[in-house]
Amino acid sequence: MNLVQPPSDESSSLAKAFRGKTVLLTGHTGFKGSWLCEWLSMLGAKVAGFSLPDPPTKPSHFEELGLGGRLGAESDIRADIRSLQSVQQAIADVRPDYVFHLAAQPIVRLAFDEPHRTVETNLVGSLNVLEAIRQAEHGCIVIMITTDKVYENAEWVYAYREDDVLGGHDPQLRAGLARAGGSVPAEAVLLAVGVPPLRVRGALV
């Protein structure tokens, strides 16, 4: 059941961009990923997802929408983003026109308890996606979904910019900087292989 409809002023141009296109979402069972999966499906995209076997929350927005059944087993890929081989297989099978990379370990408490896992997931996982695309030599647009929790808090009244200083002492930075650490090498890889890089920062929801 569709719970939302794209605004009419957006649906025309976005539908033209995504209708009939194959889109791979990593982290599609998460809250933002499941909404994006639903929205792209409504725009006419052929959506495939890549996530860990179990949804990250109970209850699960992904399960409430019934997305697993609608995507089908071949398009609902369950594997670990830390496995380059698994990501390579997904890229080879799906052959996406667009990749939205959302898969991450975003929980601050876990970032303190399991820093190695956090860095592996957020940084190495991002590089795995790009390396799999590079090796496949399959042209597509990659949208790297990252976080705004990466900047040193300068107590400014305006929004932070891409060239502002990273770092600081906010506890949320540990998970955020692990994700941000993948942005610089990620964009270097993208530019080297001629893939247009797009970076999107999301706040807490």
Backbone as JSON, one array per atom type, in Angstrom:
{
  "sequence": "MNLVQPPSDESSSLAKAFRGKTVLLTGHTGFKGSWLCEWLSMLGAKVAGFSLPDPPTKPSHFEELGLGGRLGAESDIRADIRSLQSVQQAIADVRPDYVFHLAAQPIVRLAFDEPHRTVETNLVGSLNVLEAIRQAEHGCIVIMITTDKVYENAEWVYAYREDDVLGGHDPQLRAGLARAGGSVPAEAVLLAVGVPPLRVRGALV",
  "N": [[0.84, -1.18, 0.0], [0.61, 2.15, -0.91], [1.74, 4.79, 0.98], [2.35, 7.44, 0.77], [2.42, 10.12, -1.63], [4.36, 11.4, -4.32], [5.04, 14.92, -4.46], [3.21, 16.92, -6.79], [4.64, 18.78, -8.31], [7.17, 17.79, -8.28], [7.0, 15.22, -9.23], [6.87, 14.93, -12.0], [9.43, 15.64, -13.24], [11.15, 14.01, -11.72], [10.05, 11.48, -12.1], [10.56, 11.18, -14.81], [13.31, 10.96, -14.68], [13.72, 8.59, -13.22], [11.9, 6.61, -14.0], [11.57, 3.37, -15.17], [14.24, 2.91, -14.8], [16.95, 1.1, -13.34], [17.59, 0.75, -9.96], [19.81, 0.48, -7.29], [19.73, 0.15, -3.86], [21.66, 0.43, -1.04], [21.34, -0.57, 2.33], [18.57, -0.67, 2.43], [16.62, -1.57, 4.16], [16.5, 0.05, 6.35], [15.22, 3.02, 8.09], [15.27, 5.47, 6.55], [16.12, 4.31, 4.18], [14.03, 2.52, 3.51], [11.88, 4.27, 3.09], [12.9, 5.64, 0.86], [13.08, 3.54, -0.92], [10.36, 2.89, -1.26], [9.43, 5.3, -2.38], [10.92, 5.59, -4.77], [9.99, 3.35, -6.09], [7.34, 4.11, -6.51], [7.8, 6.09, -8.35], [8.33, 4.68, -10.55], [10.69, 3.27, -10.84], [12.88, 0.42, -11.12], [13.56, -1.29, -8.43], [16.15, -2.53, -6.39], [17.5, -3.96, -3.4], [20.07, -3.91, -0.86], [21.01, -5.26, 2.07], [21.68, -6.11, 5.55], [20.73, -9.36, 6.89], [18.68, -9.16, 8.92], [16.18, -6.73, 9.68], [16.97, -3.41, 10.92], [15.49, -2.45, 13.08], [12.82, -3.05, 15.45], [9.5, -2.36, 15.87], [9.65, -2.72, 12.24], [9.93, -0.4, 9.69], [10.34, -1.08, 7.03], [9.26, -3.68, 6.95], [6.62, -3.1, 7.69], [5.73, -1.74, 5.44], [5.69, -3.8, 3.68], [7.7, -4.29, 1.84], [9.59, -6.26, 1.25], [8.2, -8.44, 0.13], [7.16, -7.21, -2.15], [9.42, -6.43, -3.56], [10.6, -8.85, -4.18], [12.46, -11.95, -4.07], [14.86, -12.01, -5.56], [15.54, -9.36, -5.81], [15.7, -8.42, -3.27], [18.26, -8.3, -1.62], [20.26, -9.89, 0.74], [22.99, -9.34, 2.58], [26.35, -8.59, 3.75], [27.69, -5.38, 3.85], [30.35, -5.08, 4.32], [31.61, -7.08, 3.0], [33.38, -7.4, 0.2], [33.14, -9.19, -1.93], [30.43, -9.92, -1.83], [29.19, -7.48, -2.41], [30.2, -7.01, -4.96], [28.98, -9.12, -6.32], [26.3, -8.36, -6.14], [26.26, -5.94, -7.61], [26.96, -6.95, -10.11], [24.79, -8.63, -10.62], [22.52, -6.96, -10.48], [23.08, -4.72, -12.1], [22.92, -1.75, -11.99], [21.44, 1.45, -12.88], [21.48, 3.59, -11.2], [22.98, 4.03, -8.02], [22.18, 4.2, -4.7], [23.82, 4.77, -1.83], [23.3, 3.94, 1.32], [23.82, 2.23, 3.42], [25.03, 1.75, 6.66], [26.61, 2.0, 9.91], [25.04, 3.71, 12.15], [24.63, 4.26, 14.83], [25.37, 5.98, 17.72], [26.09, 5.03, 20.32], [26.87, 2.38, 19.78], [29.02, 2.94, 18.18], [30.93, 3.74, 20.02], [31.13, 1.43, 21.56], [31.78, -0.52, 19.66], [34.03, 0.27, 17.83], [35.7, -0.69, 15.75], [34.03, -2.26, 14.13], [32.28, -0.25, 13.34], [33.89, 1.51, 11.81], [34.7, -0.26, 9.82], [32.23, -0.86, 8.61], [31.21, 1.7, 7.83], [33.29, 3.08, 6.49], [34.98, 1.19, 5.03], [32.91, -0.26, 3.91], [31.75, 1.67, 2.22], [33.84, 2.05, 0.4], [33.89, -0.51, -0.68], [31.54, -0.58, -2.19], [32.15, 1.29, -4.2], [34.47, 0.18, -5.29], [33.47, -2.21, -6.3], [31.82, -1.24, -8.32], [33.73, 0.01, -9.89], [35.34, -2.18, -10.73], [33.47, -3.61, -12.14], [33.09, -2.08, -14.31], [30.8, -0.78, -15.04], [28.74, 1.64, -16.09], [27.23, 4.05, -14.06], [25.26, 6.22, -11.95], [26.29, 7.36, -8.82], [25.08, 7.91, -5.65], [26.1, 9.06, -2.7], [25.02, 8.69, 0.44], [25.46, 10.42, 3.27], [26.31, 11.89, 6.46], [25.46, 14.79, 8.48], [26.82, 15.05, 10.78], [29.62, 15.66, 11.2], [31.14, 17.92, 11.46], [33.22, 20.31, 13.16], [31.95, 21.94, 15.95], [31.33, 25.19, 15.71], [29.67, 27.0, 16.83], [28.19, 28.57, 15.11], [25.7, 30.63, 13.47], [24.8, 30.02, 11.01], [24.3, 27.48, 8.48], [26.45, 24.61, 8.24], [29.17, 24.2, 5.93], [30.49, 22.41, 3.05], [33.24, 22.76, 3.0], [33.96, 23.35, 5.58], [35.59, 22.89, 8.8], [36.34, 19.6, 9.83], [35.6, 17.45, 12.65], [35.95, 17.81, 16.27], [34.21, 17.49, 19.48], [31.77, 16.36, 19.86], [29.79, 13.6, 20.8], [28.39, 12.29, 18.75], [30.03, 12.45, 16.62], [31.77, 10.33, 16.33], [30.6, 8.1, 14.98], [29.83, 9.55, 12.78], [32.2, 10.65, 11.63], [33.49, 8.35, 10.89], [31.95, 7.63, 8.76], [32.27, 9.89, 7.17], [34.93, 9.62, 6.62], [34.99, 7.94, 4.49], [34.24, 9.5, 2.39], [36.14, 11.19, 1.08], [38.19, 9.41, -0.12], [36.29, 8.03, -1.57], [35.19, 9.83, -3.44], [37.46, 10.35, -4.89], [37.93, 7.89, -6.11], [35.59, 7.69, -7.64], [35.84, 9.88, -9.43], [38.14, 9.09, -10.74], [37.35, 6.92, -12.24], [35.47, 7.98, -13.84], [32.85, 8.23, -12.94], [30.04, 10.08, -12.12], [30.13, 11.83, -9.09], [27.93, 12.21, -6.35], [27.09, 13.77, -3.34], [25.19, 13.49, -0.44], [23.99, 14.91, 2.5], [22.42, 13.95, 5.46], [20.32, 14.94, 8.16], [19.5, 14.1, 11.61], [16.57, 12.12, 12.01]],
  "CA": [[0.0, 0.0, 0.0], [1.36, 3.4, -0.95], [1.35, 5.66, 2.08], [2.59, 8.82, 0.38], [2.52, 10.37, -3.05], [5.3, 12.49, -4.59], [4.39, 16.18, -4.8], [2.97, 16.99, -8.22], [5.66, 19.57, -8.99], [8.38, 17.0, -8.36], [6.8, 13.9, -9.8], [7.11, 14.91, -13.44], [10.84, 15.58, -13.56], [11.76, 12.85, -11.08], [9.58, 10.28, -12.78], [11.31, 11.07, -16.06], [14.67, 10.54, -14.37], [13.82, 7.26, -12.63], [10.97, 5.62, -14.55], [12.19, 2.34, -15.98], [15.65, 2.77, -14.46], [17.27, 0.14, -12.28], [18.21, 1.44, -8.83], [20.25, -0.35, -6.17], [19.83, 0.85, -2.58], [22.23, -0.28, 0.11], [20.66, -0.1, 3.55], [17.17, -0.43, 2.06], [15.68, -1.96, 5.22], [16.49, 1.08, 7.38], [14.09, 3.94, 8.03], [15.38, 6.3, 5.35], [16.22, 3.44, 3.0], [12.72, 1.96, 3.16], [11.11, 5.36, 2.48], [13.43, 5.89, -0.48], [12.68, 2.39, -1.73], [8.94, 3.08, -1.58], [9.26, 6.48, -3.22], [11.45, 5.28, -6.09], [9.05, 2.41, -6.71], [6.2, 4.89, -6.98], [8.23, 6.86, -9.51], [8.47, 3.77, -11.7], [12.01, 2.65, -10.91], [13.04, -0.99, -10.78], [14.37, -1.14, -7.22], [16.75, -3.66, -5.69], [18.09, -3.51, -2.15], [21.18, -4.68, -0.29], [21.05, -5.0, 3.51], [21.89, -7.25, 6.42], [19.54, -10.23, 6.91], [17.62, -8.72, 9.82], [15.94, -5.28, 9.73], [17.68, -2.81, 12.05], [14.61, -2.07, 14.19], [11.56, -3.73, 15.69], [9.0, -2.75, 14.55], [10.43, -2.31, 11.08], [9.19, 0.33, 8.65], [10.47, -1.9, 5.83], [8.28, -4.77, 7.02], [5.28, -2.52, 7.71], [5.38, -1.41, 4.06], [5.66, -5.02, 2.88], [8.6, -4.09, 0.71], [10.27, -7.5, 0.9], [7.36, -9.2, -0.79], [6.99, -6.49, -3.41], [10.67, -6.43, -4.3], [10.9, -10.2, -4.64], [13.67, -12.5, -3.48], [16.06, -11.68, -6.33], [15.86, -7.94, -5.65], [15.85, -8.15, -1.84], [19.54, -8.97, -1.39], [20.67, -9.82, 2.14], [24.42, -9.62, 2.71], [27.08, -7.62, 4.57], [28.38, -4.38, 3.04], [31.78, -5.23, 4.57], [32.1, -8.14, 2.12], [33.54, -6.92, -1.18], [32.63, -10.2, -2.85], [28.97, -9.83, -1.84], [28.82, -6.25, -3.11], [30.51, -7.25, -6.37], [27.94, -9.99, -6.89], [25.07, -7.58, -6.25], [26.41, -5.01, -8.73], [26.94, -7.75, -11.33], [23.44, -9.17, -10.84], [21.51, -5.9, -10.64], [23.51, -3.81, -13.16], [22.09, -0.57, -11.74], [21.67, 2.77, -13.48], [21.75, 4.45, -10.05], [23.23, 3.39, -6.73], [22.06, 5.03, -3.5], [24.52, 4.06, -0.76], [22.88, 4.36, 2.65], [24.19, 1.25, 4.44], [25.97, 2.32, 7.63], [26.39, 1.8, 11.35], [24.87, 5.11, 12.54], [24.28, 4.39, 16.24], [26.49, 6.56, 18.46], [26.49, 4.14, 21.41], [27.59, 1.26, 19.19], [30.29, 3.44, 17.66], [31.86, 3.71, 21.14], [31.32, 0.05, 21.99], [32.34, -1.33, 18.58], [34.61, 1.2, 16.86], [36.24, -1.38, 14.58], [32.9, -2.59, 13.27], [31.74, 1.0, 12.8], [34.77, 1.98, 10.73], [34.61, -1.24, 8.72], [30.95, -0.71, 7.93], [30.99, 3.02, 7.25], [34.36, 3.48, 5.58], [35.3, 0.1, 4.11], [31.7, -0.57, 3.16], [31.62, 2.66, 1.15], [34.84, 1.74, -0.62], [33.49, -1.74, -1.35], [30.55, -0.23, -3.21], [32.83, 1.96, -5.31], [35.39, -0.76, -5.92], [32.67, -3.14, -7.07], [31.4, -0.54, -9.53], [34.92, 0.22, -10.71], [35.75, -3.43, -11.34], [32.45, -4.06, -13.08], [33.12, -1.17, -15.46], [29.39, -0.57, -15.39], [28.44, 3.04, -15.89], [26.03, 4.38, -13.3], [25.38, 7.38, -11.07], [26.38, 6.93, -7.43], [24.7, 8.93, -4.67], [26.61, 8.65, -1.39], [24.25, 9.31, 1.52], [26.3, 10.49, 4.47], [25.69, 12.56, 7.61], [25.94, 16.15, 8.77], [27.48, 15.01, 12.1], [31.05, 15.52, 10.94], [31.81, 19.21, 11.54], [33.53, 20.9, 14.46], [30.9, 22.89, 16.33], [31.89, 26.54, 15.88], [28.61, 27.83, 17.38], [27.74, 29.52, 14.1], [24.25, 30.73, 13.29], [24.46, 29.55, 9.67], [24.52, 26.05, 8.24], [27.83, 24.25, 7.93], [29.43, 24.04, 4.51], [31.33, 21.27, 2.74], [34.66, 23.03, 3.24], [34.21, 23.68, 6.98], [36.52, 21.99, 9.49], [35.79, 18.39, 10.41], [36.13, 17.11, 13.97], [35.25, 18.32, 17.45], [34.07, 16.58, 20.61], [30.4, 15.84, 19.95], [29.81, 12.14, 20.75], [27.85, 11.78, 17.5], [31.05, 12.53, 15.58], [32.51, 9.08, 16.14], [29.98, 7.39, 13.87], [29.78, 10.42, 11.61], [33.5, 10.77, 11.0], [33.78, 7.07, 10.23], [31.28, 7.71, 7.46], [32.91, 10.95, 6.4], [36.23, 9.12, 6.19], [34.85, 7.3, 3.19], [33.83, 10.45, 1.35], [37.26, 11.69, 0.29], [38.64, 8.39, -1.06], [35.19, 7.65, -2.44], [35.08, 10.74, -4.57], [38.67, 10.17, -5.7], [37.68, 6.7, -6.93], [34.55, 8.01, -8.61], [36.39, 10.75, -10.46], [39.15, 8.35, -11.5], [36.71, 5.99, -13.19], [34.51, 8.71, -14.66], [31.49, 8.12, -12.4], [29.68, 11.36, -11.48], [29.87, 11.67, -7.66], [26.97, 13.08, -5.67], [27.11, 13.58, -1.91], [24.0, 14.01, 0.23], [24.09, 14.82, 3.96], [21.13, 13.92, 6.11], [20.3, 15.18, 9.59], [18.74, 13.11, 12.36], [15.12, 12.14, 11.8]],
  "C": [[0.88, 1.24, 0.0], [0.85, 4.35, 0.13], [1.51, 7.13, 1.74], [2.61, 8.91, -1.13], [3.52, 11.49, -3.28], [4.55, 13.77, -4.9], [4.29, 16.33, -6.31], [4.06, 17.76, -8.96], [6.98, 18.84, -9.11], [8.21, 15.76, -9.22], [7.13, 13.85, -11.28], [8.58, 14.76, -13.77], [11.52, 14.36, -12.95], [11.31, 11.55, -11.72], [10.3, 10.09, -14.1], [12.71, 10.56, -15.81], [14.74, 9.08, -13.96], [12.92, 6.21, -13.26], [11.71, 4.65, -15.48], [13.66, 2.11, -15.7], [15.81, 1.74, -13.33], [18.08, 0.83, -11.19], [18.57, 0.43, -7.76], [20.41, 0.52, -4.94], [20.55, -0.04, -1.58], [21.58, 0.3, 1.36], [19.18, 0.13, 3.31], [16.17, -0.83, 3.13], [15.64, -0.96, 6.37], [15.34, 2.06, 7.18], [14.14, 4.8, 6.77], [15.41, 5.44, 4.08], [14.88, 2.89, 2.56], [11.8, 3.03, 2.56], [11.59, 5.63, 1.06], [13.06, 4.76, -1.43], [11.22, 2.52, -2.18], [8.75, 4.2, -2.59], [9.75, 6.21, -4.64], [10.56, 4.29, -6.83], [7.84, 3.13, -7.26], [6.54, 5.72, -8.21], [8.47, 5.98, -10.74], [9.83, 3.14, -11.85], [11.92, 1.16, -10.6], [14.04, -1.05, -9.63], [14.87, -2.49, -6.73], [17.42, -3.12, -4.44], [19.16, -4.47, -1.66], [21.29, -4.31, 1.18], [21.38, -6.27, 4.26], [20.61, -8.08, 6.51], [18.39, -9.74, 7.75], [17.43, -7.21, 9.75], [16.53, -4.67, 10.99], [16.81, -2.47, 13.24], [13.41, -3.0, 14.27], [10.64, -2.77, 16.43], [9.83, -2.16, 13.42], [9.54, -1.61, 10.06], [9.21, -0.44, 7.34], [9.41, -3.0, 5.82], [6.86, -4.24, 7.03], [4.81, -2.17, 6.3], [5.26, -2.65, 3.17], [6.59, -4.98, 1.69], [9.3, -5.38, 0.29], [9.49, -8.31, -0.1], [7.21, -8.53, -2.13], [8.26, -6.45, -4.24], [10.95, -7.8, -4.91], [12.27, -10.63, -4.16], [14.92, -12.08, -4.23], [16.49, -10.23, -6.14], [16.01, -7.52, -4.2], [17.09, -8.89, -1.36], [19.96, -8.78, 0.07], [22.13, -10.28, 2.27], [25.05, -8.47, 3.5], [27.88, -6.69, 3.67], [29.9, -4.46, 3.23], [32.42, -6.3, 3.69], [32.18, -7.62, 0.69], [32.95, -7.91, -2.17], [31.11, -10.12, -2.96], [28.49, -8.6, -2.6], [29.08, -6.4, -4.6], [29.42, -8.08, -7.03], [26.64, -9.22, -7.09], [25.13, -6.62, -7.44], [26.33, -5.77, -10.05], [25.54, -8.24, -11.65], [22.44, -8.07, -11.18], [21.82, -5.01, -11.85], [22.72, -2.5, -13.09], [22.46, 0.62, -12.61], [22.03, 3.79, -12.41], [22.06, 3.56, -8.85], [23.08, 4.46, -5.64], [22.71, 4.25, -2.36], [24.15, 4.66, 0.59], [23.38, 3.44, 3.75], [25.27, 1.82, 5.36], [25.65, 1.8, 9.03], [26.28, 3.2, 11.94], [24.68, 5.34, 14.04], [25.49, 4.84, 17.05], [26.99, 5.61, 19.55], [27.3, 2.96, 20.88], [28.94, 1.7, 18.63], [31.34, 3.48, 18.77], [32.15, 2.28, 21.57], [32.04, -0.8, 20.94], [32.94, -0.43, 17.51], [35.13, 0.51, 15.61], [35.13, -1.73, 13.6], [32.33, -1.35, 12.6], [32.57, 1.5, 11.63], [34.71, 1.03, 9.54], [33.33, -1.03, 7.91], [30.87, 0.61, 7.17], [32.04, 3.42, 6.24], [34.64, 2.39, 4.55], [34.08, -0.29, 3.29], [31.49, 0.37, 1.99], [32.61, 2.37, 0.02], [34.51, 0.45, -1.36], [32.49, -1.46, -2.47], [31.24, 0.37, -4.43], [33.78, 1.04, -6.04], [34.63, -1.76, -6.77], [32.2, -2.51, -8.38], [32.58, -0.34, -10.47], [35.33, -1.05, -11.44], [34.75, -3.92, -12.37], [32.47, -3.25, -14.37], [31.7, -0.93, -15.99], [29.03, 0.87, -15.07], [27.15, 3.27, -15.12], [26.31, 5.64, -12.49], [25.34, 6.89, -9.63], [26.05, 8.1, -6.52], [25.1, 8.41, -3.29], [25.83, 9.4, -0.31], [25.08, 9.26, 2.79], [25.59, 11.32, 5.53], [26.21, 13.98, 7.74], [26.7, 16.2, 10.1], [28.98, 14.78, 11.93], [31.82, 16.81, 11.2], [32.1, 19.62, 12.98], [32.51, 21.99, 14.76], [31.53, 24.26, 16.62], [30.85, 27.52, 16.42], [28.19, 28.93, 16.41], [26.23, 29.53, 14.0], [23.83, 30.22, 11.91], [24.8, 28.06, 9.53], [25.99, 25.79, 7.89], [27.96, 23.93, 6.44], [30.41, 22.89, 4.29], [32.8, 21.52, 3.05], [34.94, 23.48, 4.67], [35.04, 22.57, 7.65], [35.78, 20.79, 10.06], [36.34, 18.21, 11.82], [35.32, 17.71, 15.09], [35.07, 17.22, 18.48], [32.65, 16.06, 20.78], [30.45, 14.32, 19.85], [29.3, 11.58, 19.42], [28.9, 11.76, 16.39], [31.74, 11.2, 15.34], [31.92, 8.28, 14.98], [30.02, 8.23, 12.6], [31.11, 10.51, 10.89], [33.93, 9.47, 10.35], [33.14, 7.04, 8.86], [31.94, 8.76, 6.58], [34.26, 10.51, 5.87], [36.18, 8.44, 4.85], [34.59, 8.26, 2.07], [34.99, 10.87, 0.46], [37.82, 10.62, -0.64], [37.54, 7.96, -2.02], [35.13, 8.54, -3.67], [36.31, 10.66, -5.47], [38.49, 8.98, -6.64], [36.67, 7.01, -8.02], [35.09, 8.84, -9.76], [37.39, 10.0, -11.34], [38.53, 7.44, -12.54], [35.61, 6.67, -13.99], [33.07, 8.57, -14.22], [31.13, 9.43, -11.72], [29.37, 11.17, -9.99], [28.83, 12.68, -7.16], [27.0, 12.74, -4.19], [25.89, 14.24, -1.3], [24.18, 13.83, 1.72], [22.71, 14.89, 4.58], [21.26, 14.2, 7.59], [19.53, 14.06, 10.28], [17.25, 13.27, 12.08], [14.47, 11.23, 12.83]]
}
